[in-house]
């Protein structure tokens, strides 16, 4: 284990520069020095509240700064997600790091570059247009003079305000940004040198465990902790919260299992009643989350659209609750010292967790420091600070630092899930195959991606929040996956009902040139309309747009009619997110989204009964494995004329409907529920699908 030294820069400390640099003002830091520091030796340190969770922002953000300062990426060091020294950030959410943070760091670095040129011009009494920036120096070619960045700044904090209007390097002139720079610290990651929250330790640190209720909503009615009176063990009991602290994990586990507790468990709805419940139990107006997108959008007249139509179609689609299943479960290390609290934890929202801790323990936020080491994935599942609060409670009772790591079963049970949902779609088309009306209602799963990108005059889309059955929250792409699945499945159903090619039908109803471009790029690479599928095979296509980026996916599936086994043979996905910052990094993001999306498309679903999770481990909750992987071809569509958009979410939305549409082409069975084939293409799948038709 590695001991944390929290006042020095390093992966274990959450990358802090220490006490000499106070936290910048909140919420919007305008001084260059809030974001960027040039040390005497020329090292450039960049501060941002964003969290590295495997999406490779250490590299892409370093590229933004290196581009403007004309430095190699190796000269840039990022300090991430430390509330004591990084500017306030709402969180690493919504695919906003590239369009917002990278743009800001371009501006800050460009302003720094211009300031350095001004300082050198003043020092040498020369015209600034005679100076150039190269390799960490300001150079005056007429005299041969050169001075390093560190010599100019002397390591002092740059208090000048950066200007949002400072010109940045145009994308068509990039030499560092826009290239496949190797992953920063990649060797440390693959060798295990990189330290995550579960790897950290502190002097005199203890290990914590928490007693969990047998079902959701249960309340503690009786407790006997006498069996936990073991050497070095402290039992913590505060209301319904019961935990233990011990010298090591084994002792903590033995103590926890020796506790006897009785619980009152409320009645819970049955899993088979889930979708009916979601439709019949709307949430009060002030007690729900939209999960992105408008709650209601309406234009034209649905009645007029139906009157102009020759064919109407109405169908219902459903999506199950699914788990985030990060490789690193929730973990936190809490330490009290001098009335102040420091917590190391893997979270997407360090400042949000700081606020939760302040509220839970009655502390001012300035007395709390949250440090986020690099985190082993999140997928939208680590917004909240429950593990940080639990570790802090245990540390307060023990009077020593305490580390708490959730078990895999705890992660699957007590974390929040991607919302389940019911999506109803009703459409109308005229005799020429043009959409005349589109109505879409989403119950519970969310509003993200709910608006159709197709050209239709008469529209009504609405999100209807429901009282949740299980704890639910953000998941990669939010409800855009559910809404795209419903919409792109429905578009496929319309195309087949009209006897049209599914791609041609989509293109006929498209006016969005960017979406058209990815459809055409994916289809061309796939060989749509050229290669005929083998017997037992089917091909499908789907696409869409979310968060400013565009995706189109073609999939080929093979079905063994005798066994019902489904195999994804090939996936071709075209993706466009404006100007590409790091092609290799982007390709990795898109491929990762396809892999994750395959799980939700084919078999991922939370099973529950009587308020308990029935598949709370990887042995019973199936995620994609190597054997499930198809051949994957990613086509990146670069648009250097457009600003960069985020790429962490949108690439996941196309795979489920593309696979579902391919299954229909192979079998004639239309599946309208995610996951599509949790047990293979059995009779139950047909029954389940037809039951909601």
Legacy VTK file of the C-alpha trace (Angstrom):
# vtk DataFile Version 3.0
C-alpha trace
ASCII
DATASET POLYDATA
POINTS 693 float
0.000 0.000 0.000
1.060 3.588 -0.587
0.895 6.134 2.180
-0.797 9.382 1.183
1.100 12.612 1.494
-1.779 15.054 1.071
0.263 18.264 0.815
2.331 17.268 -2.180
1.636 16.724 -5.830
1.105 13.115 -6.741
-1.467 10.530 -7.750
-2.018 9.366 -4.182
-2.774 12.817 -2.846
-5.349 13.631 -5.458
-2.830 15.969 -7.074
-2.678 18.876 -4.634
-0.060 21.607 -4.600
-0.569 22.132 -0.899
-1.350 24.981 1.415
0.553 27.691 -0.428
-2.216 27.882 -3.023
-5.645 28.627 -1.521
-8.791 27.531 -3.247
-9.904 30.031 -5.897
-13.129 31.979 -5.586
-16.361 30.207 -6.438
-18.145 29.500 -8.617
-16.263 31.048 -11.558
-12.533 31.716 -11.251
-11.364 34.466 -13.625
-7.665 34.882 -12.779
-5.135 32.980 -14.867
-3.556 31.716 -11.659
-6.786 30.040 -10.618
-6.299 27.657 -13.521
-2.634 27.661 -14.427
0.686 28.004 -12.605
4.159 28.253 -14.143
6.833 27.109 -11.719
10.381 28.493 -11.631
11.655 25.434 -13.459
9.126 25.971 -16.244
6.759 23.177 -15.215
3.187 24.124 -16.092
0.569 23.007 -13.571
-3.084 23.151 -14.615
-5.963 23.059 -12.126
-9.441 21.794 -12.915
-12.240 20.331 -10.829
-12.883 17.617 -13.403
-12.368 13.957 -12.494
-10.358 11.399 -14.468
-12.429 8.202 -14.623
-10.739 6.481 -17.544
-12.089 8.823 -20.215
-8.537 10.161 -20.738
-9.095 13.831 -19.937
-5.601 13.998 -18.440
-4.374 13.728 -21.986
-6.963 15.759 -23.890
-6.916 18.692 -21.446
-3.122 18.682 -21.402
-3.236 18.856 -25.192
-5.371 22.006 -25.027
-2.844 23.792 -22.812
0.194 22.458 -24.649
-1.259 23.660 -27.953
-1.593 27.255 -26.803
1.724 27.419 -24.900
3.638 25.681 -27.709
4.878 23.043 -25.280
5.049 19.252 -25.347
2.305 17.496 -23.410
4.953 16.119 -21.041
5.547 19.663 -19.761
1.952 19.903 -18.509
0.855 18.492 -15.169
-2.842 18.378 -14.319
-4.183 18.769 -10.801
-7.708 17.386 -10.828
-10.716 17.372 -8.509
-9.323 18.701 -5.224
-11.652 21.157 -3.526
-8.726 22.777 -1.679
-7.012 24.041 -4.806
-9.024 23.513 -7.991
-11.720 25.905 -9.190
-15.319 25.046 -8.421
-16.829 22.598 -10.867
-20.386 21.288 -10.926
-19.122 17.843 -11.859
-17.738 15.600 -14.564
-21.120 15.058 -16.131
-23.046 15.562 -19.336
-20.110 15.210 -21.755
-19.120 18.769 -20.849
-15.377 18.377 -20.253
-14.374 18.826 -23.886
-16.831 21.521 -25.018
-16.547 23.556 -21.799
-13.367 22.787 -19.870
-11.071 22.207 -22.846
-12.315 25.425 -24.407
-11.678 27.307 -21.158
-8.178 25.925 -20.816
-7.446 26.907 -24.411
-8.486 30.447 -23.452
-6.506 30.483 -20.209
-3.381 29.131 -21.887
-3.714 31.525 -24.814
-4.070 34.452 -22.385
-0.983 33.178 -20.542
0.967 33.003 -23.778
0.061 36.584 -24.665
0.939 37.754 -21.141
4.354 36.101 -21.380
4.981 37.804 -24.715
4.025 41.143 -23.133
6.393 40.564 -20.214
9.269 39.690 -22.536
8.581 42.657 -24.816
8.595 44.985 -21.814
11.768 43.414 -20.422
13.693 43.773 -23.666
11.975 46.949 -24.916
11.146 45.352 -28.250
7.973 45.136 -30.322
5.873 42.144 -29.339
5.365 41.187 -32.992
9.108 40.447 -33.138
8.704 37.695 -30.547
7.729 34.072 -30.909
6.869 31.314 -28.451
8.620 27.964 -28.713
9.600 25.120 -26.377
8.867 26.925 -23.143
10.638 30.116 -24.122
9.989 33.538 -25.577
12.455 34.098 -28.403
13.580 37.357 -30.057
15.171 36.254 -33.304
16.677 39.635 -34.316
18.938 39.650 -31.221
19.013 35.929 -30.443
17.692 36.536 -26.945
15.525 33.901 -25.289
13.978 33.630 -21.867
12.110 30.723 -20.307
8.566 30.899 -18.973
9.855 30.191 -15.462
12.372 33.019 -15.605
9.635 35.436 -16.616
7.142 34.432 -13.925
9.602 33.473 -11.167
6.981 30.973 -10.034
4.626 33.747 -8.952
0.865 33.339 -9.207
-0.518 35.057 -12.298
-3.266 37.296 -10.940
-4.240 38.817 -14.289
-7.740 37.966 -15.458
-8.008 35.853 -18.554
-10.279 37.141 -21.273
-12.856 34.910 -22.941
-12.251 36.847 -26.143
-8.522 36.032 -26.285
-7.924 34.446 -29.698
-7.089 30.759 -29.491
-5.323 28.671 -32.094
-7.788 27.664 -34.849
-8.362 23.940 -35.133
-6.950 23.817 -38.659
-3.637 25.077 -37.236
-3.401 22.636 -34.337
-0.193 20.634 -34.072
-0.680 18.998 -30.652
-4.425 19.090 -30.131
-6.083 17.072 -32.866
-3.401 14.377 -32.789
-3.292 10.956 -31.147
-1.012 11.892 -28.272
-0.296 8.838 -26.127
-2.223 8.511 -22.874
-0.598 10.533 -20.103
0.632 8.178 -17.354
-0.445 5.191 -19.457
2.478 3.094 -18.248
1.569 3.745 -14.598
-1.953 2.514 -15.279
-1.001 -0.754 -16.961
1.766 -1.565 -14.454
-0.445 -0.943 -11.420
1.600 2.023 -10.271
-1.443 4.281 -10.484
-3.193 4.488 -7.126
-6.968 4.638 -6.721
-8.951 5.285 -3.559
-8.962 1.604 -2.450
-5.139 1.611 -2.669
-4.607 4.540 -0.293
-3.575 4.434 3.330
-2.956 6.878 6.202
-0.994 6.574 9.442
-3.001 4.658 12.082
-5.748 4.021 9.535
-8.555 1.614 10.388
-10.968 -0.284 8.148
-14.725 0.179 8.237
-17.761 -1.943 7.430
-21.451 -1.001 7.438
-24.400 -3.176 8.424
-26.921 -3.248 5.580
-30.664 -3.689 5.877
-32.224 -6.837 4.380
-34.399 -4.768 2.007
-34.911 -1.242 0.772
-36.781 1.019 3.175
-36.263 -1.262 6.172
-35.982 0.305 9.637
-33.996 -1.041 12.568
-36.155 -2.350 15.437
-33.647 -4.239 17.622
-29.866 -4.524 17.842
-27.441 -6.756 19.753
-23.764 -5.853 19.277
-22.327 -7.937 22.099
-20.879 -10.468 19.687
-18.824 -7.767 18.000
-16.768 -7.030 21.134
-13.504 -8.126 19.554
-9.979 -6.721 20.073
-9.541 -3.363 18.375
-13.146 -3.205 17.151
-15.351 -0.138 17.593
-19.092 -0.442 16.952
-20.857 2.685 15.704
-24.630 2.963 16.145
-26.449 6.148 15.155
-30.153 5.665 14.450
-30.531 3.137 11.636
-26.823 3.415 10.855
-24.691 0.615 12.260
-21.048 0.097 11.411
-17.817 -1.294 12.736
-14.212 -0.124 12.670
-11.337 -2.566 13.013
-7.601 -2.868 12.368
-8.124 -4.812 9.136
-10.834 -5.987 6.775
-11.028 -9.520 8.154
-11.572 -8.295 11.708
-14.176 -5.818 10.505
-16.000 -8.551 8.582
-15.999 -10.919 11.578
-17.315 -8.188 13.849
-20.049 -7.182 11.431
-21.293 -10.746 10.981
-21.479 -11.149 14.773
-24.021 -8.323 15.107
-27.648 -9.391 15.474
-30.257 -7.005 14.126
-34.004 -7.055 13.563
-35.673 -4.941 10.894
-39.153 -3.833 9.921
-39.471 -4.309 6.160
-42.201 -2.503 4.196
-44.089 -4.221 1.395
-42.624 -3.695 -2.070
-44.078 -3.985 -5.552
-43.363 -7.081 -7.593
-40.991 -6.870 -10.552
-43.686 -8.036 -12.955
-45.773 -4.977 -12.024
-42.960 -2.510 -12.732
-44.107 -0.938 -16.000
-47.750 -0.688 -14.987
-46.657 0.939 -11.737
-44.492 3.527 -13.520
-47.394 4.601 -15.721
-49.914 4.684 -12.896
-47.823 6.501 -10.263
-46.766 9.976 -11.402
-44.270 11.805 -9.213
-45.293 15.092 -7.586
-44.056 18.074 -9.543
-41.277 18.977 -7.117
-40.071 15.444 -6.407
-38.472 14.305 -9.638
-35.479 14.736 -11.893
-35.772 15.387 -15.596
-32.506 13.609 -16.448
-31.912 16.037 -19.319
-34.123 17.392 -22.120
-37.474 19.196 -22.125
-40.407 17.902 -20.136
-42.726 18.816 -22.980
-42.262 20.003 -26.541
-45.123 20.646 -28.931
-45.493 22.184 -32.339
-48.085 21.962 -35.069
-51.122 19.777 -34.568
-51.109 16.009 -34.060
-54.730 15.973 -35.232
-53.763 17.682 -38.499
-50.857 15.287 -38.895
-53.143 12.297 -38.574
-55.608 13.790 -41.040
-52.848 14.093 -43.664
-51.622 10.529 -43.136
-52.285 7.293 -44.945
-50.803 5.091 -42.235
-50.762 5.310 -38.440
-48.645 3.275 -36.057
-48.620 3.155 -32.252
-46.323 0.984 -30.136
-44.983 0.752 -26.597
-41.358 0.120 -25.649
-39.773 -0.573 -22.257
-36.320 -0.437 -20.696
-35.277 -2.222 -17.512
-33.367 -0.961 -14.513
-29.665 -1.639 -15.051
-26.565 -1.193 -12.884
-23.495 0.907 -13.629
-21.195 -1.989 -12.644
-17.938 0.017 -12.378
-14.778 -2.027 -11.899
-13.950 0.132 -8.859
-16.801 0.018 -6.333
-17.471 3.027 -4.131
-14.680 3.749 -1.666
-13.667 6.558 0.664
-10.950 7.348 3.174
-11.900 9.922 5.819
-9.634 11.730 8.257
-10.499 14.290 10.935
-7.725 16.621 12.133
-8.022 19.844 14.094
-11.740 20.133 13.523
-11.298 19.798 9.772
-12.208 16.911 7.535
-10.344 15.463 4.550
-11.960 12.771 2.419
-10.419 10.897 -0.484
-13.105 9.307 -2.651
-13.927 8.376 -6.214
-16.699 10.714 -7.335
-17.788 12.716 -10.349
-18.776 15.669 -8.154
-16.121 16.570 -5.551
-17.732 19.901 -4.727
-21.160 18.280 -4.556
-19.823 15.655 -2.143
-18.253 18.425 -0.070
-21.701 19.997 0.182
-23.248 16.675 1.244
-20.604 16.258 3.941
-21.152 19.799 5.198
-24.865 19.194 5.526
-24.464 15.766 7.142
-21.974 16.894 9.786
-22.915 20.536 10.310
-19.573 21.859 9.062
-18.802 24.901 6.945
-17.638 23.835 3.510
-14.277 25.555 3.996
-13.564 23.047 6.793
-13.907 20.136 4.358
-11.519 19.006 1.679
-12.551 16.401 -0.888
-9.771 14.882 -2.977
-10.548 12.601 -5.898
-7.787 10.250 -7.004
-8.154 8.862 -10.497
-11.304 6.767 -10.385
-11.966 3.332 -11.817
-14.958 4.283 -13.963
-18.339 5.729 -13.023
-20.661 5.949 -16.092
-22.821 8.508 -14.300
-23.072 6.329 -11.197
-20.810 8.241 -8.791
-22.573 11.557 -8.403
-23.447 11.094 -4.754
-21.373 10.944 -1.579
-22.930 8.188 0.509
-19.691 6.239 0.948
-17.861 9.444 1.923
-20.501 10.164 4.586
-20.305 6.610 5.923
-16.500 6.648 6.142
-16.596 10.067 7.816
-19.104 8.894 10.403
-16.936 5.898 11.228
-13.764 8.012 11.409
-15.435 10.488 13.758
-16.462 7.698 16.115
-13.076 5.970 15.981
-10.978 9.108 16.269
-8.678 7.793 13.555
-8.640 7.715 9.739
-11.024 5.109 8.332
-11.179 3.569 4.870
-14.435 2.083 3.665
-14.693 0.060 0.452
-18.066 -1.205 -0.647
-18.251 -4.859 -1.578
-19.434 -5.809 -5.034
-22.779 -6.852 -3.529
-23.135 -3.446 -1.853
-22.305 -1.657 -5.101
-24.926 -3.635 -7.009
-27.559 -3.176 -4.293
-27.158 0.229 -2.672
-25.901 2.359 -5.553
-28.541 3.912 -7.781
-29.648 2.413 -11.096
-30.367 3.633 -14.604
-34.106 4.368 -14.500
-36.502 1.851 -15.951
-39.051 3.329 -18.312
-42.056 2.999 -20.567
-41.973 4.849 -23.894
-45.067 5.183 -26.051
-44.690 6.283 -29.662
-47.473 7.103 -32.130
-46.638 8.195 -35.670
-48.274 9.030 -38.969
-46.932 8.956 -42.547
-48.400 10.079 -45.832
-48.522 8.242 -49.152
-45.049 9.435 -50.099
-43.493 8.025 -46.956
-43.097 11.401 -45.239
-43.753 11.718 -41.526
-46.786 13.880 -40.811
-47.053 13.419 -37.031
-44.859 12.182 -34.197
-45.949 11.721 -30.595
-43.650 10.269 -27.931
-44.268 9.888 -24.200
-41.580 8.729 -21.785
-42.623 7.498 -18.353
-39.882 7.681 -15.721
-36.641 7.048 -17.621
-36.121 10.685 -18.598
-36.272 13.413 -21.198
-32.753 13.269 -22.671
-32.844 12.612 -26.409
-36.633 12.649 -26.502
-37.002 15.101 -29.403
-36.956 13.518 -32.825
-34.236 14.675 -35.239
-36.442 13.787 -38.200
-38.328 16.449 -40.120
-41.948 16.331 -39.005
-44.225 19.358 -38.773
-46.581 18.047 -36.115
-44.936 16.886 -32.907
-45.744 16.259 -29.285
-43.112 14.809 -26.959
-43.462 14.659 -23.197
-41.633 13.262 -20.192
-43.803 11.982 -17.352
-41.861 11.467 -14.106
-42.957 8.530 -11.990
-42.505 7.531 -8.388
-39.445 5.268 -8.685
-39.549 1.659 -7.600
-35.765 1.447 -7.054
-33.232 4.157 -6.328
-32.387 5.717 -9.674
-30.080 8.347 -11.111
-27.801 9.316 -13.955
-26.354 6.737 -16.320
-24.170 7.220 -19.389
-26.314 9.188 -21.914
-29.186 9.390 -19.419
-32.518 8.555 -21.080
-31.163 9.172 -24.577
-30.544 5.427 -24.854
-34.171 4.618 -23.999
-35.618 7.329 -26.224
-33.379 6.445 -29.161
-34.220 2.771 -28.759
-37.931 3.523 -28.933
-37.668 6.045 -31.759
-35.241 4.096 -33.968
-37.125 0.835 -33.449
-40.327 2.640 -34.377
-38.727 4.153 -37.489
-37.694 0.656 -38.513
-41.232 -0.593 -37.960
-42.576 2.198 -40.144
-40.080 1.451 -42.902
-41.045 -2.226 -42.987
-44.762 -1.386 -42.842
-44.281 0.843 -45.900
-42.052 -1.639 -47.695
-39.164 0.844 -47.680
-35.481 0.338 -47.087
-34.828 1.415 -43.451
-31.889 3.635 -44.392
-33.642 5.239 -47.358
-36.728 5.901 -45.234
-34.643 7.692 -42.618
-32.749 9.767 -45.164
-36.016 10.715 -46.857
-37.226 12.213 -43.580
-33.986 13.953 -42.632
-33.034 17.590 -43.053
-30.170 17.555 -40.536
-27.012 17.384 -42.652
-24.786 16.185 -39.811
-27.023 13.225 -39.000
-27.347 12.420 -42.698
-23.539 12.407 -42.978
-23.006 9.816 -40.235
-25.802 7.625 -41.598
-24.173 7.679 -45.014
-20.674 7.106 -43.592
-21.771 4.145 -41.485
-23.793 2.594 -44.299
-20.941 2.977 -46.788
-18.397 1.353 -44.461
-20.858 -1.415 -43.620
-21.797 -2.093 -47.229
-25.502 -1.405 -46.667
-27.501 -2.403 -49.727
-24.448 -4.045 -51.289
-23.742 -7.115 -49.155
-26.649 -9.457 -48.640
-26.819 -11.174 -45.233
-26.241 -14.908 -44.950
-29.150 -17.218 -44.021
-30.002 -16.768 -40.356
-28.350 -13.362 -40.346
-29.987 -9.951 -40.260
-28.787 -6.358 -40.528
-30.144 -3.266 -38.852
-29.432 0.425 -38.674
-30.103 3.202 -36.184
-28.855 6.681 -35.439
-29.427 9.914 -33.657
-28.016 12.970 -31.950
-27.477 14.024 -28.367
-25.343 16.664 -26.629
-24.175 18.150 -29.912
-22.739 14.989 -31.430
-24.087 12.530 -34.002
-23.999 8.759 -34.344
-25.170 6.090 -36.778
-24.795 2.365 -36.157
-25.091 -0.637 -38.444
-25.219 -4.104 -36.907
-25.259 -7.641 -38.232
-26.579 -10.471 -36.065
-26.672 -14.235 -36.452
-29.484 -16.269 -34.904
-29.537 -20.011 -34.321
-33.252 -20.710 -34.679
-32.998 -24.088 -32.972
-31.260 -22.929 -29.793
-32.322 -19.286 -29.808
-28.706 -18.207 -29.428
-27.992 -14.703 -30.695
-24.547 -13.569 -31.802
-23.585 -10.040 -32.829
-21.354 -10.552 -35.849
-20.331 -7.057 -36.839
-20.880 -3.435 -35.819
-19.958 -0.385 -37.861
-20.483 2.937 -36.137
-19.897 6.415 -37.537
-19.485 9.211 -35.019
-19.145 12.972 -35.357
-18.502 15.371 -32.489
-17.150 18.439 -34.257
-13.392 18.934 -34.186
-11.596 15.813 -33.006
-9.146 16.497 -30.163
-7.427 13.091 -29.945
-8.423 10.560 -32.624
-7.143 7.503 -30.769
-8.710 8.613 -27.501
-12.004 9.288 -29.269
-11.947 5.882 -30.942
-11.452 4.291 -27.533
-14.446 6.188 -26.186
-16.667 5.111 -29.064
-15.574 1.476 -28.858
-16.120 1.487 -25.093
-19.611 2.892 -25.542
-20.443 0.140 -28.038
-19.246 -2.547 -25.619
-21.213 -1.088 -22.728
-24.250 -0.554 -24.923
-24.223 -4.204 -25.956
-24.832 -5.198 -22.342
-27.914 -3.041 -21.967
-29.111 -4.102 -25.407
-28.804 -7.843 -24.973
-28.981 -8.984 -21.383
-28.322 -6.437 -18.603
-31.264 -6.019 -16.211
-31.656 -5.747 -12.460
-33.791 -8.523 -10.972
-35.588 -7.651 -7.746
-38.233 -8.988 -5.396
-39.549 -7.862 -2.003
-37.201 -4.893 -1.931
-34.024 -6.898 -2.536
-31.707 -7.224 -5.525
-31.490 -10.814 -6.727
-28.486 -10.529 -9.058
-26.043 -8.487 -6.983
-22.732 -9.818 -8.292
-20.993 -10.345 -11.618
-21.662 -14.078 -11.492
-25.402 -13.371 -11.767
-25.424 -9.938 -13.442
-24.082 -10.445 -16.927
-22.007 -7.778 -18.620
-20.386 -8.163 -22.059
-17.467 -10.578 -22.145
-14.810 -11.184 -24.768
-16.927 -13.941 -26.281
-19.783 -11.469 -26.820
-17.683 -9.042 -28.829
-18.373 -8.598 -32.542
-15.979 -7.172 -35.080
-16.157 -3.415 -34.523
-15.325 -0.751 -37.076
-15.438 2.879 -35.924
-15.655 5.608 -38.543
-14.703 9.015 -37.135
-16.126 11.981 -39.017
-13.942 15.017 -38.289
-15.477 18.491 -38.539
-12.660 20.994 -37.876
-15.082 23.745 -38.857
-17.200 23.019 -35.769
-16.467 23.275 -32.034
-15.634 20.038 -30.243
-18.518 18.334 -28.476
-18.271 15.687 -25.774
-17.953 12.049 -26.775
-18.503 10.184 -23.540
-22.210 9.473 -23.928
-23.740 9.766 -27.387
-21.883 6.766 -28.924
-23.879 4.400 -26.687
-27.344 5.260 -28.003
-27.281 3.568 -31.419
-26.296 0.000 -30.654
-29.510 -1.283 -28.978
-31.952 -0.242 -31.718
-29.538 -1.312 -34.463
-29.276 -4.794 -32.919
-33.032 -4.997 -32.341
-33.703 -4.018 -35.933
-31.187 -6.605 -37.139
-32.913 -9.274 -35.046
-36.204 -8.447 -36.722
-34.579 -8.690 -40.137
-33.176 -12.120 -39.215
-36.257 -13.607 -37.532
-39.351 -11.525 -38.207
-39.746 -11.117 -34.420
-40.038 -7.508 -33.269
-38.604 -7.015 -29.776
-39.654 -3.811 -28.045
-38.120 -4.290 -24.600
-34.568 -3.823 -23.321
-32.790 -6.087 -22.730
-33.698 -7.775 -25.979
-32.579 -11.360 -25.420
-31.554 -11.894 -21.776
-31.906 -15.673 -22.164
-31.485 -15.897 -25.908
-34.242 -15.606 -28.484
-36.727 -17.880 -26.738
-40.499 -18.032 -26.916
-40.637 -15.872 -23.806
-39.000 -13.093 -25.775
-41.728 -13.192 -28.381
-44.403 -13.286 -25.669
-42.847 -10.435 -23.743
-42.612 -8.295 -26.858
-46.109 -9.000 -28.108
-47.592 -8.410 -24.647
-46.841 -4.688 -24.880
-47.614 -4.285 -28.582
LINES 1 694
693 0 1 2 3 4 5 6 7 8 9 10 11 12 13 14 15 16 17 18 19 20 21 22 23 24 25 26 27 28 29 30 31 32 33 34 35 36 37 38 39 40 41 42 43 44 45 46 47 48 49 50 51 52 53 54 55 56 57 58 59 60 61 62 63 64 65 66 67 68 69 70 71 72 73 74 75 76 77 78 79 80 81 82 83 84 85 86 87 88 89 90 91 92 93 94 95 96 97 98 99 100 101 102 103 104 105 106 107 108 109 110 111 112 113 114 115 116 117 118 119 120 121 122 123 124 125 126 127 128 129 130 131 132 133 134 135 136 137 138 139 140 141 142 143 144 145 146 147 148 149 150 151 152 153 154 155 156 157 158 159 160 161 162 163 164 165 166 167 168 169 170 171 172 173 174 175 176 177 178 179 180 181 182 183 184 185 186 187 188 189 190 191 192 193 194 195 196 197 198 199 200 201 202 203 204 205 206 207 208 209 210 211 212 213 214 215 216 217 218 219 220 221 222 223 224 225 226 227 228 229 230 231 232 233 234 235 236 237 238 239 240 241 242 243 244 245 246 247 248 249 250 251 252 253 254 255 256 257 258 259 260 261 262 263 264 265 266 267 268 269 270 271 272 273 274 275 276 277 278 279 280 281 282 283 284 285 286 287 288 289 290 291 292 293 294 295 296 297 298 299 300 301 302 303 304 305 306 307 308 309 310 311 312 313 314 315 316 317 318 319 320 321 322 323 324 325 326 327 328 329 330 331 332 333 334 335 336 337 338 339 340 341 342 343 344 345 346 347 348 349 350 351 352 353 354 355 356 357 358 359 360 361 362 363 364 365 366 367 368 369 370 371 372 373 374 375 376 377 378 379 380 381 382 383 384 385 386 387 388 389 390 391 392 393 394 395 396 397 398 399 400 401 402 403 404 405 406 407 408 409 410 411 412 413 414 415 416 417 418 419 420 421 422 423 424 425 426 427 428 429 430 431 432 433 434 435 436 437 438 439 440 441 442 443 444 445 446 447 448 449 450 451 452 453 454 455 456 457 458 459 460 461 462 463 464 465 466 467 468 469 470 471 472 473 474 475 476 477 478 479 480 481 482 483 484 485 486 487 488 489 490 491 492 493 494 495 496 497 498 499 500 501 502 503 504 505 506 507 508 509 510 511 512 513 514 515 516 517 518 519 520 521 522 523 524 525 526 527 528 529 530 531 532 533 534 535 536 537 538 539 540 541 542 543 544 545 546 547 548 549 550 551 552 553 554 555 556 557 558 559 560 561 562 563 564 565 566 567 568 569 570 571 572 573 574 575 576 577 578 579 580 581 582 583 584 585 586 587 588 589 590 591 592 593 594 595 596 597 598 599 600 601 602 603 604 605 606 607 608 609 610 611 612 613 614 615 616 617 618 619 620 621 622 623 624 625 626 627 628 629 630 631 632 633 634 635 636 637 638 639 640 641 642 643 644 645 646 647 648 649 650 651 652 653 654 655 656 657 658 659 660 661 662 663 664 665 666 667 668 669 670 671 672 673 674 675 676 677 678 679 680 681 682 683 684 685 686 687 688 689 690 691 692
